[in-house]
């Protein structure tokens, strides 16, 4: 588990968890059609959720530095 989290070079554990969740959403949206159909919005919704998970740490750190 820690090797998977270290692959993303996160600054803290919560960032690593968000990156892993994003990769899972990307994989489900791209490769697993039945799982994507059960999610509201389908595969596009899973990709959008993955992008949200991926960009959340960047947005959080940017706002933290700006203010």
Helices and strands as residue ranges (DSSP letters): H 2-6, H 13-31, H 33-38, H 42-66
